[in-house]
Amino acid sequence: MLIVHVQIRVKRESVEAFREASIENARASVKEPGIARFDVLQDAADDTRFALVEVYRRAEARAEHRATAHYAKWRDTVAEMMAEPRVGVEYHNVYPIDEGWG
């Protein structure tokens, strides 16, 4: 398992468009066989801050995800919406065990 938390801050005028584009990408992403979860979160105190929680069944699935048309569409759509570069941190699963991810 590979779990990636991506922190994103968007321009105030782009909040709703970013949110819509990210939900569209997440809906397509969860249909990929290598993805166990793909969550889009919005900060409760600052609506310009988002987090993506990407849970891959295997490390190679991240590269497979980045090769999809829906990821490319999302990446290109939101590029100008970001107030600063996004930051991703990779994690290894500890609990629940990998088989517990459905």
GULO-835156 format. One line per 2 residues: number of its first residue (from 1); their letters; for each residue z, x, y of C-alpha. Coordinates in steps of 0.1 Angstrom, whole numbers. Each point is the difference from the previous one (the first is absolute). Layout:
NUM = a = Z:X:Y ~ ... $
This chain:
1 = ml = 0:0:0 ~ -7:10:35 $
3 = iv = 15:-19:29 ~ -12:6:36 $
5 = hv = 17:-13:31 ~ -23:1:30 $
7 = qi = 15:-4:34 ~ -23:-13:27 $
9 = rv = 4:-9:37 ~ -28:-20:16 $
11 = kr = -9:-8:36 ~ 17:-31:13 $
13 = es = -33:-18:5 ~ -10:7:-36 $
15 = ve = 30:-13:-18 ~ -15:-33:-13 $
17 = af = -34:16:-9 ~ 17:28:-18 $
19 = re = 21:-24:-19 ~ -30:-21:-11 $
21 = as = -20:30:-10 ~ 29:15:-20 $
23 = ie = 7:-33:-18 ~ -37:-2:-10 $
25 = na = 1:35:-13 ~ 33:-6:-19 $
27 = ra = -14:-32:-17 ~ -30:20:-13 $
29 = sv = 22:30:-9 ~ 23:-18:-23 $
31 = ke = -30:-10:-21 ~ -7:37:-8 $
33 = pg = 12:9:-35 ~ 17:32:12 $
35 = ia = 22:-18:26 ~ 33:-16:-10 $
37 = rf = 10:-11:36 ~ -15:2:35 $
39 = dv = 24:-13:26 ~ -6:-4:38 $
41 = lq = 33:0:20 ~ 5:-5:37 $
43 = da = 31:13:18 ~ 24:-28:9 $
45 = ad = 10:18:33 ~ -34:14:11 $
47 = dt = -30:-20:-10 ~ -23:29:7 $
49 = rf = 14:19:-30 ~ -12:-6:-35 $
51 = al = 6:15:-34 ~ -23:-1:-30 $
53 = ve = 17:4:-34 ~ -26:10:-25 $
55 = vy = 11:2:-37 ~ -26:17:-22 $
57 = rr = 3:-2:-38 ~ -13:37:-2 $
59 = ae = -7:26:26 ~ -38:-2:-4 $
61 = ar = 1:-36:11 ~ 6:10:36 $
63 = ae = -34:18:1 ~ -16:-29:-17 $
65 = hr = 14:-24:26 ~ -13:22:28 $
67 = at = -35:-2:-15 ~ -1:-38:2 $
69 = ah = -21:-20:25 ~ 31:-20:11 $
71 = ya = 20:32:8 ~ -30:14:20 $
73 = kw = -3:-32:19 ~ 37:0:8 $
75 = rd = 1:37:10 ~ -30:-4:24 $
77 = tv = 12:-34:14 ~ 35:12:9 $
79 = ae = -8:36:11 ~ -1:-9:37 $
81 = mm = 30:-23:-3 ~ 25:27:-7 $
83 = ae = 22:13:27 ~ 6:32:-19 $
85 = pr = -11:16:-33 ~ 14:-18:-30 $
87 = vg = 25:19:-22 ~ 1:-3:-38 $
89 = ve = 28:13:-22 ~ -4:2:-38 $
91 = yh = 28:-9:-23 ~ 5:2:-38 $
93 = nv = 15:-30:-17 ~ 36:2:-11 $
95 = yp = 10:-36:-7 ~ -10:-25:-13 $
97 = id = -18:19:-27 ~ -38:1:3 $
99 = eg = -4:-28:-26 ~ 22:-22:22 $
101 = wg = -27:-3:27 ~ -19:-27:-18 $
